[in-house]
Amino acid sequence: METATVEQRREQRTNLAWPVSLWLPEAGRFFNGRSANISRVGVFITVPMTTPVRPGSLVELNFPRTDTLAKEKGQYARIKRGRVVRVDRQNTLEDASIGLGIAFE
């Protein structure tokens, strides 16, 4: 018997593979990762499996910009604050990473 998955996203996601730095105040340092998809209200990223994060953690995300975009916007990064709402360890054995669902604040 198949079970139906209920979509809980409030906004449409766009696939976006982009480097991202995750500031984790609890650890007092950055962890480098990569975005997988993004929307107006959140993002899904992958980070090393050694990142000490759990659901509920407050984080800051640093999305670096290209030189051209930085000149246009006046800064070299887009920084967003968020809260980890999901930790996905499904691919840990394949590529030593964990996935994080982060809701923007």
C-alpha positions, 0 to 999 in steps of 0.5 A: 500500500502506498502512502501519499506525501503531503507537500508542506512548502508555502512557496515554490522552490527554485533549484540553485546550486551555489556556494554558501557559508553557514555561521553557527553561533553555537560553534563560533565558526563558519561551515562551507556548504552548497545550496540545493534549492531556495524560495522566498521563505527558506533554503535547503543546503548541504554541509559537512557531516561534522557540522554540529547543528540540530533542529531549532539552531539559529544560523546566518547564511552567507551567499557570495555574489559574483564581482558583477553583481557585487558592484551592482548591489554594493556588497559582496554577499547576501546574508540571511538569518534563519532557523534550522527546521530539518536535518537530513542525514540520508546521504551521510554515507554517500558523500559525508554531508548532511542536508539542512532545511532552513526557514528564513527569519 
